């Protein structure tokens, strides 16, 4: 027995030393200005290599799993304060109730509707492809499966009774609904007496800025967290277990392409009565910049130009929809991706989901897409909210973080294109879409740098 203890102790020390070397190397790459996405991929690769070697040698890798657990706990730390503050900040940015009713409801309505459809598509595609098949993980010791509630109990659980208690209990949906009530109240009062809510809006704006910075701190740890989580899993289950992760990429892109072509193309054709092929040609600069930069904010200036000069939407509509879309329209990050990951995690941990959980998944994805507005790494936060609401282990999310950079290109392109589509739909309904100019203009009327 003593020999076993000594062997385990030595193995843990070896794994710890190896992990510290890897972490130091990833940190060095950061100092050398290696991009964040590349560092995540490198962390993933090194984690696979280290874990598989330890697995083949029959050695343990327990010490490094502590690093992964710390990363997961830091993400958990952000959920409640983040979604509460940012839902209020997003909605309260509207200047008046009249603006909220006329443009806000239309714009946000399209955002939420398309995000809900995206979540449904992600859910159905994930169920069809089953990306978690072949991966088995033990449920964490402190995890307790949620009891399946009745339909009436599901409805009651959505209604906040004690927001503070709901936050402490990890009930995401009631907190989000309470935040929506507060935000609408701020807009209502602010439209009549702006000075009465000026201090509240200033506080919320400052709190949102602080939360953004906290999120940045945690997101910076992603390469290390990915390495630790993947290495621990590879050491336990071996290379064969990691092969199905490729199905996550396939599942995500199939769902994104379906949403892009069928939903966006269908809305443009059937609602705006515009040729979708011509629309996508004119929207190409937005799609290209979003795909290459992986940033809705970086795409915003280009998108404004595309919406006004290529799509011939009025500047009034464009200036309202585009900035709002850059901060709260997440068809890819808040719709498709959380649904795919939820089905993946449920399969990996052998936690069956039913119809009520599927409906809750779509609802939470729609609501949380507002809550992650403007947050760095919105897909991770939105996915965390969805997994928390479904009672699924957040540790499962760490298994897919390593492939996020590749998938994020497609997600961001879908996000930005969704904003462009919404601007066209709102402008058409408001009579501020110059259809004649749109039909007359040549494809190269506007030159945009996509580098």
C-alpha positions, 0 to 999 in steps of 0.5 A: 500500500505504501508503494502505491501511495509513493507511486501516486505521489510521484505521478502527481508531481510529474503531472504537475511539473509537466503542466507548469511547463506547458502553462509557462510555455503558453504564457510565453507565447502570449508575451510573444503576441501569439493570438488568443485563438492560436494559444487555445489551439496549442493548449488543446493540442498539448493537453491531448499529447500530455494526456494520451502519453500519461494514459498509455503509460498507465499514469495518473494526471489528477493534479492538473484537473485542479487547474481545470476545476479552478477555471470552471469555478471562475466561469460559474462565479460570473453567471448571476451578476453578469446576466443581471447587470447586462440585461438591464444595461442592454434594454435600458440603453433605449432612450424612450418608451416610444422608441422602445415600442416602435423600433425596439420591439421590432428589432429585439423581436426579430433578434429573439425570434431568429435566436430561438429558431437558431437554438431549435435548429442547433437542437435538432441537428445535434440530436440527429448527428449526436456529437457526444456519442462515444464519449463517456464521463463520470458525473462530478461527485457534487452533481445532483440531477434535477427532478423532472418537474410538472408543466405547471411547476416549470411555469411557476419556476420561471416567475421570480419570487425572491430575486436574491434567493433565486440568485443564491440558488442559481435559478437563471431564468427568474433572475433574467425576467426580473432584470427585464422588468427593471430595465423596462421600468428604467426606460419608462421613467427615463422617457418622462423624467430622465434625471430621475434614472440618470444615476441608476443608468450611470451605475448600471453602465459602470457596473457593466464595464466592470463586469466586462473587465472581470470577464476579460480576466477569466477569458484570458485563462481559457488556454490554460483551462482548455489544456487542463480539462482536455489533458485530464480527460485524455489521461483518463480515457485516451485518444479514442475518446477525443476523436468524436470531438470532430463531430462538434465542429461538423454539427455546429457548421451544419446547423449554422449553414442551415440557419444562414441559408434557410432562415436568413434567406427565407426571411429576406425572400418572404418578408422583405420580398428581396432576392436572397442571392442579391442580398447575400452578395451585397452583404458579403463585406459584413460576412467576410469581416465577421468571419475573419475578425470573429468580432461583432464590434470590429464588424460594426463600422463595415456593417453600417456602411453595408446596410446604408450604402449597399442595402439602401436602408435609411441611416436612422434605422441602420444607426439603431439596429446595427449597434444594438445587433452588435451587442445583443444579436447572437444567433450563432453564439447564443442560439446554435452553439448552446443548444449543440453543447447542451445536447453534447454534455447531456450525452457525455454525462448520460443525463437524459433530457426530455421535451420540457428540457428542450423547451427550456433550453430554447427559452433560456437561449433566447433570454440569455442572448440579451444577457450576454450583450457586449460580453467578451466570449458571449458564446461561453457565457450563454452556454454556461447560462443554458447548462446551469438552467438545465442542471447540466455539469459545466465541466462538460463545456471545457471539453469543447472549448478547444475547438471554439476558435474554429467554430467562432468564425462561423458563429460570428458571421451568422451573428453579424448577418442576422443583424443585417437581415434584421435591419432590412426587415425593420426598414421595409416595415417602416417604409425606410428601405429604398427598394428601387435603388437596391434593385438598380445598384451594381454589386461593386457600388461600395469598396470595403477593406476586409483585411 
